[in-house]
Amino acid sequence: MLAHRAGVDLSDWIRTAPATKVPGITGFGYGLTTDLDAVIAGLTVRWSSGGTEGAANRVKEIRRQLYDAPDSNSSAR
C-alpha cells in the first residue's frame, strides 16, 4: 500500500487484519479507524514533510551545540 499509494485498499486490509492472528495487528487496524480519512489520504496523496522535518532537526542540533542543552525529549538533565 505504501509503495503504490494504494490507500483505497486500507479498509479491506483493516477488515482482514484480525484473521492474521498476529499480535498487535488487530489493535493497530482499529487504531487506524479513529481517523481513517486522514490515514487514507496519507497513503494516497503524494506529499512529503521531509524538508520541514530536516529544518526542525537542524534547528535542534544548533540549539544543542550553542547552549549545550539536552534535547527536550531526553530524560537525562
N, C-alpha and C positions, 0 to 999 in steps of 0.2 A: 504494500500500500504506500509506503514512504517513497520508494524509488520511482514508482509510476504515478504518484499523486492521485491515487485511487480512493479518495475519501468517501466516495459514494458506496464503497464496499464495506465500510466500517460497521454499519448497522447489522449486516449479515454476520460479520466476524463476532460482534458482541453477542448475537443470538446463539452462535455455535460454540462460543468460548467455554461455557460450563461443561460441555460434553468432553473436553480435553482432559479433565480431572487433574490438571497441572495446578499445584498450589499457587494461589495468588492471582491466577488469570481471571477467575470469576469476579473477584473484588475489583481488579483493575478495570475490567469491562464495565462493571457497574459504576465505577468512579467516572469513567468517560461519559456516561449518560447524563451526568449532572449538568454538563454544558456541551451537549452533543453538537449543536450547530457550530460552535467555535472550534471544536476538535475536527470536525469535517472540513471546515474552512482551512484549518492549519494543514490538513493533509491534501488539500486540493489547490489552494491558491499559491502561486509562485511568488513568494515573498520571503525575505531574509532579514533578520535583525543582527546579522553578523557584524556589520560596520558599527552599529551602536554599541554592541557588547564589547567590541575591541576598544572603542574610545573609552568606555567606562573602565575597562581593565587597565588601560594606560593611565588614566587619572588616579586610580587606586594605587598603582605602582609608584607614581610620582609622589603621592601623599606619603606612602610608606618611606620612601627614600628621604624626603625632605624633613619629615617630622619623626622619623624612626618610630612610628606608631604601629602597633599590630593592627591587622585587618579587623574591621568591626565584627566580622563573623568568627573571629578567632576566640577561643576560650581562654587562651593564655594572656594575661595582662600584667 
